[in-house]
Amino acid sequence: MSSLIHNDALTVNGKTIGENCANSEVYNRKVISTLQDPFKLDSGIVVVKGNLAPNGAVIKPSAASPELLKHSGKAVVFENIEDYHARIDDPELEIDATSIMVLKNVGPKGYPGMAEVGNMALPKKLLLAGVSDMVRISDGRMSGTGFGTVVLHVSPEAAVGGVLALVQNGDVITLDTFKRILQLEVSEAELDIRRKAWTLKEKIHPRGYVHLYQTHVEQAHLGADMDFLKGASGSKVTRDSH
C-alpha cells in the first residue's frame, strides 16, 4: 500500500499521512479490503474515446451491468431533456433492450450547467417487461450513487457541434469498455454531410450570468471551468468586506 500512498504528505493536523495511519487497525475486512483481495475488481471509472467522444467520455464499470460493458446497438435519440420527458414512456417509442439511449444538449453549454440527468430512467414498457439496464449516453452527468451502464461527460458536447449532436435514430453505436472505445458506426463522409446541416437549437441566453457561463465555460474534459479562470486559484481579498 505504501507504493500507492504518499505517506510523507503533510496533513492539516501537522502530521504526515503515514504518522496518522501508523497505528490504525482494520476491524472488519468486509468493509475495508486489501489490495490482494479487493472488495470489487472493476471499480473506479474508465475513460472511453472514439469518434463519438474524441476528447473522451466516462463510464463507471462498478455501476454497470457486466454484459453491457461491450455492446453494440441502435441509437434512440432524445434531442434534449424535454424531448426525453415527452417521449420516454410513449408506448409507440421504437426501443428495445438492445437499443442505446442517447441524450443530447445536457452538457456544460447546452443545458446549461451539465445537469445530473445522465442516468436516464428506462421506458416504462421495458421496465414492465423486466429490463433493468440499458446503455445510456449523454454529455451530462449523474450522481455518484447512480447506477447502470451509463456513459457520461461526452466531449465535445452536442451544443458545440460535437459528433454527439449528429447522432440520428437507428445509428449503430459500439461501446467497448475493455478496449476504451466509444464509436459511432457512421462514415466520416456522412458525418460531414450532417455537420454542414447542423445548427444550434438550444438557447444561448443574451445577458446575465447564464450568458457569461455559456460563452466562457469549457468542455467536460477540461473540467467545465470558465476559460478566464485558467491558472487562478481564487480571488484575493484585498480589503475588508464589512
DRENDOZA-340060 format. One record per residue (C-alpha): residue in one letter; residue number from 0; x, z, y. Coordinates in steps of 0.2 Angstrom, whole numbers, plus 5000, padded with zeros to 4 digits. Layout:
<tizas>
+---+-----+------+------+-------+
| r |   k | east |   up | north |
+---+-----+------+------+-------+
| a | NUM |    X |    Z |     Y |
...
+---+-----+------+------+-------+
</tizas>
This chain:
<tizas>
+---+-----+------+------+-------+
| r |   k | east |   up | north |
+---+-----+------+------+-------+
| m |   0 | 5000 | 5000 |  5000 |
| s |   1 | 5015 | 5004 |  5012 |
| s |   2 | 5018 | 4985 |  5012 |
| l |   3 | 5001 | 4982 |  5020 |
| i |   4 | 5000 | 4996 |  5032 |
| h |   5 | 5012 | 4998 |  5047 |
| n |   6 | 5015 | 5017 |  5043 |
| d |   7 | 5026 | 5019 |  5058 |
| a |   8 | 5012 | 5013 |  5071 |
| l |   9 | 5008 | 5027 |  5083 |
| t |  10 | 4990 | 5033 |  5084 |
| v |  11 | 4981 | 5042 |  5099 |
| n |  12 | 4985 | 5059 |  5092 |
| g |  13 | 5004 | 5056 |  5095 |
| k |  14 | 5007 | 5054 |  5076 |
| t |  15 | 5010 | 5039 |  5066 |
| i |  16 | 4998 | 5032 |  5053 |
| g |  17 | 5010 | 5037 |  5039 |
| e |  18 | 5010 | 5055 |  5046 |
| n |  19 | 4991 | 5056 |  5047 |
| c |  20 | 4989 | 5050 |  5030 |
| a |  21 | 5003 | 5058 |  5021 |
| n |  22 | 4993 | 5072 |  5013 |
| s |  23 | 4977 | 5063 |  5011 |
| e |  24 | 4968 | 5064 |  4995 |
| v |  25 | 4955 | 5052 |  4987 |
| y |  26 | 4941 | 5062 |  4979 |
| n |  27 | 4931 | 5048 |  4972 |
| r |  28 | 4939 | 5031 |  4967 |
| k |  29 | 4922 | 5023 |  4966 |
| v |  30 | 4921 | 5024 |  4984 |
| i |  31 | 4940 | 5021 |  4989 |
| s |  32 | 4948 | 5010 |  4976 |
| t |  33 | 4966 | 5005 |  4973 |
| l |  34 | 4974 | 4988 |  4976 |
| q |  35 | 4976 | 4986 |  4957 |
| d |  36 | 4958 | 4990 |  4953 |
| p |  37 | 4948 | 4984 |  4969 |
| f |  38 | 4930 | 4988 |  4972 |
| k |  39 | 4927 | 4969 |  4974 |
| l |  40 | 4938 | 4955 |  4971 |
| d |  41 | 4931 | 4942 |  4983 |
| s |  42 | 4929 | 4952 |  4999 |
| g |  43 | 4933 | 4948 |  5017 |
| i |  44 | 4930 | 4932 |  5025 |
| v |  45 | 4935 | 4914 |  5021 |
| v |  46 | 4938 | 4900 |  5034 |
| v |  47 | 4932 | 4883 |  5029 |
| k |  48 | 4936 | 4867 |  5038 |
| g |  49 | 4931 | 4848 |  5036 |
| n |  50 | 4923 | 4835 |  5047 |
| l |  51 | 4908 | 4846 |  5050 |
| a |  52 | 4919 | 4860 |  5056 |
| p |  53 | 4936 | 4853 |  5062 |
| n |  54 | 4940 | 4870 |  5071 |
| g |  55 | 4934 | 4880 |  5056 |
| a |  56 | 4918 | 4890 |  5051 |
| v |  57 | 4917 | 4907 |  5042 |
| i |  58 | 4909 | 4912 |  5026 |
| k |  59 | 4908 | 4930 |  5018 |
| p |  60 | 4911 | 4927 |  5000 |
| s |  61 | 4906 | 4945 |  4996 |
| a |  62 | 4889 | 4942 |  5003 |
| a |  63 | 4887 | 4925 |  4994 |
| s |  64 | 4880 | 4920 |  4978 |
| p |  65 | 4894 | 4915 |  4966 |
| e |  66 | 4885 | 4899 |  4960 |
| l |  67 | 4884 | 4893 |  4978 |
| l |  68 | 4902 | 4895 |  4984 |
| k |  69 | 4904 | 4877 |  4978 |
| h |  70 | 4889 | 4867 |  4981 |
| s |  71 | 4883 | 4850 |  4987 |
| g |  72 | 4865 | 4847 |  4994 |
| k |  73 | 4854 | 4838 |  5006 |
| a |  74 | 4853 | 4845 |  5023 |
| v |  75 | 4836 | 4851 |  5030 |
| v |  76 | 4840 | 4852 |  5049 |
| f |  77 | 4832 | 4863 |  5062 |
| e |  78 | 4837 | 4857 |  5080 |
| n |  79 | 4836 | 4875 |  5087 |
| i |  80 | 4829 | 4892 |  5084 |
| e |  81 | 4811 | 4887 |  5090 |
| d |  82 | 4811 | 4872 |  5078 |
| y |  83 | 4816 | 4883 |  5064 |
| h |  84 | 4802 | 4896 |  5068 |
| a |  85 | 4789 | 4882 |  5069 |
| r |  86 | 4793 | 4874 |  5053 |
| i |  87 | 4801 | 4885 |  5041 |
| d |  88 | 4785 | 4891 |  5032 |
| d |  89 | 4776 | 4874 |  5033 |
| p |  90 | 4770 | 4871 |  5016 |
| e |  91 | 4774 | 4852 |  5019 |
| l |  92 | 4793 | 4855 |  5023 |
| e |  93 | 4803 | 4845 |  5011 |
| i |  94 | 4815 | 4858 |  5005 |
| d |  95 | 4820 | 4865 |  4988 |
| a |  96 | 4833 | 4877 |  4981 |
| t |  97 | 4847 | 4864 |  4981 |
| s |  98 | 4845 | 4860 |  4999 |
| i |  99 | 4856 | 4866 |  5013 |
| m | 100 | 4848 | 4873 |  5028 |
| v | 101 | 4856 | 4868 |  5045 |
| l | 102 | 4853 | 4877 |  5061 |
| k | 103 | 4859 | 4869 |  5077 |
| n | 104 | 4861 | 4875 |  5095 |
| v | 105 | 4864 | 4893 |  5092 |
| g | 106 | 4882 | 4894 |  5097 |
| p | 107 | 4890 | 4901 |  5112 |
| k | 108 | 4884 | 4887 |  5125 |
| g | 109 | 4869 | 4882 |  5116 |
| y | 110 | 4859 | 4897 |  5113 |
| p | 111 | 4867 | 4904 |  5125 |
| g | 112 | 4877 | 4918 |  5118 |
| m | 113 | 4880 | 4914 |  5099 |
| a | 114 | 4865 | 4923 |  5093 |
| e | 115 | 4863 | 4934 |  5077 |
| v | 116 | 4852 | 4921 |  5069 |
| g | 117 | 4863 | 4913 |  5057 |
| n | 118 | 4856 | 4921 |  5041 |
| m | 119 | 4840 | 4911 |  5042 |
| a | 120 | 4826 | 4918 |  5031 |
| l | 121 | 4821 | 4906 |  5017 |
| p | 122 | 4805 | 4897 |  5017 |
| k | 123 | 4790 | 4907 |  5010 |
| k | 124 | 4786 | 4894 |  4997 |
| l | 125 | 4803 | 4896 |  4989 |
| l | 126 | 4804 | 4915 |  4990 |
| l | 127 | 4787 | 4915 |  4981 |
| a | 128 | 4795 | 4903 |  4968 |
| g | 129 | 4809 | 4916 |  4965 |
| v | 130 | 4823 | 4908 |  4975 |
| s | 131 | 4833 | 4922 |  4983 |
| d | 132 | 4848 | 4912 |  4991 |
| m | 133 | 4852 | 4895 |  4998 |
| v | 134 | 4867 | 4888 |  5008 |
| r | 135 | 4864 | 4890 |  5026 |
| i | 136 | 4875 | 4883 |  5040 |
| s | 137 | 4875 | 4886 |  5059 |
| d | 138 | 4885 | 4888 |  5074 |
| g | 139 | 4878 | 4905 |  5077 |
| r | 140 | 4882 | 4922 |  5069 |
| m | 141 | 4874 | 4936 |  5058 |
| s | 142 | 4875 | 4954 |  5056 |
| g | 143 | 4889 | 4962 |  5047 |
| t | 144 | 4877 | 4969 |  5035 |
| g | 145 | 4868 | 4952 |  5032 |
| f | 146 | 4869 | 4944 |  5015 |
| g | 147 | 4868 | 4927 |  5007 |
| t | 148 | 4878 | 4911 |  5006 |
| v | 149 | 4879 | 4908 |  5025 |
| v | 150 | 4892 | 4898 |  5034 |
| l | 151 | 4893 | 4903 |  5052 |
| h | 152 | 4903 | 4900 |  5068 |
| v | 153 | 4904 | 4881 |  5065 |
| s | 154 | 4916 | 4875 |  5079 |
| p | 155 | 4914 | 4864 |  5089 |
| e | 156 | 4896 | 4869 |  5091 |
| a | 157 | 4881 | 4857 |  5092 |
| a | 158 | 4879 | 4860 |  5111 |
| v | 159 | 4896 | 4852 |  5115 |
| g | 160 | 4893 | 4837 |  5104 |
| g | 161 | 4902 | 4844 |  5088 |
| v | 162 | 4898 | 4835 |  5072 |
| l | 163 | 4885 | 4848 |  5068 |
| a | 164 | 4875 | 4840 |  5082 |
| l | 165 | 4875 | 4824 |  5072 |
| v | 166 | 4868 | 4830 |  5055 |
| q | 167 | 4852 | 4822 |  5050 |
| n | 168 | 4839 | 4827 |  5037 |
| g | 169 | 4845 | 4821 |  5020 |
| d | 170 | 4863 | 4820 |  5024 |
| v | 171 | 4874 | 4827 |  5010 |
| i | 172 | 4885 | 4842 |  5014 |
| t | 173 | 4898 | 4849 |  5002 |
| l | 174 | 4904 | 4867 |  5003 |
| d | 175 | 4919 | 4872 |  4993 |
| t | 176 | 4924 | 4889 |  4997 |
| f | 177 | 4938 | 4889 |  4984 |
| k | 178 | 4946 | 4874 |  4992 |
| r | 179 | 4941 | 4880 |  5010 |
| i | 180 | 4931 | 4864 |  5013 |
| l | 181 | 4915 | 4860 |  5023 |
| q | 182 | 4912 | 4842 |  5023 |
| l | 183 | 4898 | 4831 |  5029 |
| e | 184 | 4897 | 4816 |  5017 |
| v | 185 | 4894 | 4803 |  5031 |
| s | 186 | 4906 | 4789 |  5035 |
| e | 187 | 4916 | 4790 |  5051 |
| a | 188 | 4908 | 4773 |  5057 |
| e | 189 | 4890 | 4781 |  5055 |
| l | 190 | 4896 | 4796 |  5064 |
| d | 191 | 4902 | 4786 |  5079 |
| i | 192 | 4885 | 4777 |  5080 |
| r | 193 | 4876 | 4794 |  5080 |
| r | 194 | 4889 | 4801 |  5093 |
| k | 195 | 4886 | 4787 |  5105 |
| a | 196 | 4867 | 4790 |  5104 |
| w | 197 | 4868 | 4809 |  5106 |
| t | 198 | 4863 | 4818 |  5121 |
| l | 199 | 4862 | 4836 |  5125 |
| k | 200 | 4844 | 4843 |  5123 |
| e | 201 | 4847 | 4861 |  5126 |
| k | 202 | 4846 | 4868 |  5144 |
| i | 203 | 4861 | 4872 |  5154 |
| h | 204 | 4855 | 4884 |  5167 |
| p | 205 | 4858 | 4879 |  5185 |
| r | 206 | 4864 | 4895 |  5193 |
| g | 207 | 4867 | 4913 |  5190 |
| y | 208 | 4877 | 4922 |  5176 |
| v | 209 | 4870 | 4911 |  5162 |
| h | 210 | 4876 | 4896 |  5171 |
| l | 211 | 4893 | 4904 |  5173 |
| y | 212 | 4893 | 4909 |  5155 |
| q | 213 | 4888 | 4892 |  5148 |
| t | 214 | 4900 | 4882 |  5159 |
| h | 215 | 4915 | 4893 |  5155 |
| v | 216 | 4913 | 4901 |  5138 |
| e | 217 | 4925 | 4894 |  5125 |
| q | 218 | 4921 | 4889 |  5107 |
| a | 219 | 4920 | 4902 |  5092 |
| h | 220 | 4937 | 4898 |  5085 |
| l | 221 | 4944 | 4903 |  5102 |
| g | 222 | 4934 | 4919 |  5102 |
| a | 223 | 4919 | 4914 |  5113 |
| d | 224 | 4928 | 4921 |  5128 |
| m | 225 | 4927 | 4915 |  5146 |
| d | 226 | 4941 | 4902 |  5149 |
| f | 227 | 4946 | 4910 |  5166 |
| l | 228 | 4949 | 4927 |  5157 |
| k | 229 | 4964 | 4920 |  5147 |
| g | 230 | 4979 | 4931 |  5147 |
| a | 231 | 4970 | 4945 |  5155 |
| s | 232 | 4965 | 4962 |  5148 |
| g | 233 | 4953 | 4968 |  5161 |
| s | 234 | 4952 | 4971 |  5179 |
| k | 235 | 4962 | 4984 |  5188 |
| v | 236 | 4953 | 4997 |  5198 |
| t | 237 | 4962 | 4997 |  5215 |
| r | 238 | 4950 | 5008 |  5224 |
| d | 239 | 4938 | 5022 |  5222 |
| s | 240 | 4921 | 5016 |  5216 |
| h | 241 | 4911 | 5031 |  5224 |
+---+-----+------+------+-------+
</tizas>
